[in-house]
Amino acid sequence: MSKGKTSHAGKGTYARYRSGNVYAKNKLLKLERHLKKFPEDKIAETCLNNGLKIGFSYKRKTTNTPFWSHTDKHFAELWASLGHHGDKYLDFLKKLKTGKVPAAVLKTKEINV
């Protein structure tokens, strides 16, 4: 039974994909194919022109932090069960963690989220 390990050759293909600008070639081909089907698409046309001028950026980057932590999800579900919006609670938690909540809001006993 396979354990899902990647071979050394497979690991090399990931590095070559990025260092060899294969992603840029693929992006260029996809945009050209899209413009061939939809010639009136101005957004794709500007994206193609900008990509040809300054190059395409590498988009395959994983995030450093998860969007929902275990405790955030638990409190958002609890908040939603009480009739409030869980996503607003999550935004408030993020502001609270980063220190972007004004001190006047924290001193009040009622926080409307």
C-alpha positions in Angstrom: 0.0 0.0 0.0 1.3 3.4 -0.9 2.0 5.9 1.9 1.8 8.9 -0.3 5.5 9.7 -0.3 6.8 11.8 -3.2 9.8 10.5 -5.0 13.0 12.5 -5.5 12.2 13.0 -9.1 8.7 14.3 -8.2 10.2 16.8 -5.7 12.4 18.1 -8.5 9.5 18.8 -10.7 8.0 21.1 -8.1 11.2 23.1 -8.0 11.5 23.1 -11.8 7.9 24.3 -12.2 8.8 27.5 -10.3 12.3 28.1 -11.3 11.7 27.4 -14.9 8.8 29.9 -15.2 6.5 27.1 -16.3 3.7 28.7 -14.3 4.2 31.9 -16.4 4.0 30.0 -19.7 0.9 28.2 -18.5 -0.8 31.4 -17.4 0.0 33.0 -20.7 -1.4 30.1 -22.7 -4.6 30.1 -20.5 -5.1 33.8 -21.0 -4.6 33.5 -24.8 -7.0 30.6 -24.9 -9.6 32.6 -22.9 -9.2 35.7 -25.2 -9.7 33.5 -28.2 -13.0 32.3 -26.9 -14.0 35.8 -25.5 -12.3 38.5 -27.5 -14.4 41.3 -25.8 -13.0 40.5 -22.3 -11.2 43.7 -21.4 -10.1 42.5 -17.9 -8.3 39.4 -19.4 -6.7 41.6 -22.0 -5.3 44.0 -19.4 -4.1 41.0 -17.4 -2.3 39.6 -20.4 -0.7 43.0 -21.2 0.4 43.5 -17.6 1.8 40.0 -17.5 3.7 40.5 -20.7 5.2 43.8 -19.4 6.1 42.9 -15.8 5.7 39.1 -15.7 3.3 36.8 -13.9 3.6 36.3 -10.2 3.8 32.8 -8.7 0.4 32.1 -7.1 1.0 28.7 -5.5 1.8 29.9 -2.0 0.2 28.4 1.1 -1.0 30.7 3.8 1.0 30.9 7.0 -2.0 31.0 9.4 -5.3 29.1 9.1 -8.4 31.2 8.6 -10.4 29.4 11.3 -8.7 28.2 14.4 -10.4 25.6 16.6 -11.4 28.0 19.3 -12.5 30.7 16.7 -14.8 28.1 15.0 -16.2 27.0 18.4 -17.0 30.5 19.5 -18.4 31.5 16.1 -20.8 28.5 16.2 -21.8 29.3 19.7 -22.3 32.9 18.7 -24.4 31.8 15.7 -26.5 29.5 17.9 -27.4 32.6 20.1 -28.7 34.4 17.0 -25.7 36.5 16.1 -23.4 36.4 13.0 -20.4 34.2 13.5 -18.4 35.9 10.8 -18.8 39.3 12.5 -17.5 37.7 15.7 -14.5 36.3 13.9 -13.7 39.8 12.4 -14.0 41.2 15.9 -11.6 38.5 17.3 -9.0 39.3 14.6 -9.2 43.0 15.4 -8.9 42.2 19.1 -5.8 40.0 18.5 -4.1 42.6 16.4 -5.0 45.5 18.7 -7.1 47.4 16.3 -10.1 47.6 18.6 -10.4 51.0 20.3 -10.0 51.0 24.1 -13.4 52.8 24.5 -15.1 49.7 22.9 -13.3 47.3 25.3 -14.4 49.4 28.4 -18.1 49.1 27.6 -20.0 46.2 28.9 -22.0 45.6 25.7 -20.1 44.9 22.6 -22.4 44.8 19.6 -21.0 42.3 17.1 
